[in-house]
Structures are given as C-alpha cells and as structure tokens.
Amino acid sequence: MSVNKVVPFFAVKDMVQSVAFYIEGPGFEFEFKWEKHGLLQFCNLQIGVRT
C-alpha cells in the first residue's frame, strides 16, 4: 500500500481564528477553501509543497 496524502479533519469553534493560527504561525497556505454566504465552511491547508 502506498499513501500519498492524509487529510485530518478538526472540528473547531472558531474557523477564522483556527485558520489564522496555522497561516500566521507555521506558515500554512490555502490549498482549497469553500465559503458559503461569505463565511469559511471548509478548507485544506498545506505547507512545504513539493514541486
């Protein structure tokens, strides 16, 4: 078996604050985000992208 990607799901109380923590701290970037009525509902973050 070969694993190429693992995507954990975190249930958080404040999506904006949680995303800011990962982007401003360790330097993650959005890979994908889904917004509904201007509010972030779901996103994938990535760091150290392989080219």
C-alpha positions in Angstrom: 0.0 0.0 0.0 1.2 3.5 -0.9 -0.1 6.5 0.9 0.2 9.8 -1.0 -1.9 12.1 1.2 -3.5 12.2 4.6 -6.2 14.8 5.4 -7.1 15.1 9.1 -10.4 16.8 10.0 -10.5 19.2 13.0 -13.8 20.4 14.5 -13.2 23.9 15.7 -15.3 26.5 17.5 -13.8 29.5 15.5 -12.8 28.7 12.0 -11.3 32.1 11.3 -9.1 32.1 14.4 -8.0 28.5 13.8 -7.0 29.1 10.2 -5.2 32.3 11.2 -3.2 30.3 13.8 -1.9 27.9 11.1 -1.3 30.5 8.4 0.4 33.2 10.6 2.3 30.7 12.8 3.9 27.8 10.9 3.2 29.3 7.5 0.5 27.1 6.0 -1.3 28.2 2.8 -4.7 27.6 1.4 -4.8 24.7 -1.0 -8.6 24.9 -1.2 -11.4 26.8 0.6 -15.1 26.7 0.5 -17.2 29.7 1.6 -20.9 30.0 1.9 -22.5 33.4 2.3 -19.0 34.9 2.8 -18.2 32.5 5.7 -15.5 29.9 5.6 -17.0 26.5 5.8 -14.2 24.1 4.9 -10.6 24.4 3.7 -7.4 22.4 3.0 -4.2 23.9 4.2 -0.7 22.9 3.0 2.8 23.6 3.9 6.1 22.7 2.3 4.6 22.0 -1.1 6.6 19.5 -3.2 7.2 20.6 -6.8 
